[in-house]
Amino acid sequence: MQYSIVSIVHLSPAQIALEKKCSRCNFSVLDWNKPSIEFYKRRGAVDLTGKEGWLAFRLDREAMEKFAKED
């Protein structure tokens, strides 16, 4: 069987997760990366942005330091 790079990168984490009895695998894909989005959808991934309304956030170092100081 021939694997793409994306398949190889995600094959091991999925196998490890199953071995560790994980019930799900969450990950991020940039909205402009249509080939990857379609790749994951073909394999059963659900876009949580539309389905559950999840949004991705990030705190950079400065923001983390500020956040940690606030009560």
C-alpha positions in Angstrom: 0.0 0.0 0.0 1.3 3.5 -0.9 1.1 6.1 1.9 1.2 9.9 1.5 3.3 11.9 4.0 0.1 13.0 5.8 -0.9 9.4 6.2 2.4 8.4 7.6 2.5 11.3 10.0 -0.9 10.5 11.4 -0.9 6.7 11.2 1.4 6.3 14.2 -0.4 8.8 16.5 -3.7 7.2 15.7 -2.4 3.7 16.4 -0.8 4.8 19.6 -4.0 6.5 20.7 -6.0 3.3 20.1 -3.4 1.3 22.0 -3.7 3.7 24.9 -7.5 3.3 24.9 -8.1 7.0 23.8 -11.6 7.7 22.6 -10.8 10.6 20.3 -8.1 12.6 18.6 -8.4 16.3 18.2 -6.2 18.3 15.8 -6.1 21.6 13.9 -6.0 22.3 10.2 -5.7 25.7 8.7 -8.8 26.8 6.7 -6.9 27.4 3.5 -5.5 23.8 3.5 -8.3 22.3 1.5 -6.4 19.1 0.5 -5.8 18.2 4.1 -9.3 19.1 5.2 -10.7 16.7 2.5 -8.1 14.1 3.4 -9.3 14.0 7.0 -13.0 14.2 6.1 -12.6 11.2 3.8 -11.2 9.3 6.8 -14.1 10.1 9.1 -12.9 13.4 10.8 -15.6 15.8 11.8 -15.1 19.6 11.4 -15.9 20.7 14.9 -16.0 24.4 13.9 -19.4 23.9 12.2 -20.6 20.9 14.2 -19.9 22.0 17.7 -18.8 25.6 17.3 -15.2 25.1 18.7 -12.8 28.0 18.0 -9.0 27.8 18.2 -7.2 30.3 20.5 -3.5 30.9 21.2 -1.7 32.8 23.9 1.8 33.9 23.0 4.5 34.2 25.7 3.6 37.8 26.5 -0.1 37.1 26.8 0.6 34.0 29.0 2.7 36.1 31.3 0.0 38.7 31.6 -2.7 36.0 32.1 -0.7 34.3 34.8 -0.4 37.6 36.7 -4.1 38.4 36.7 -6.5 37.1 39.4 
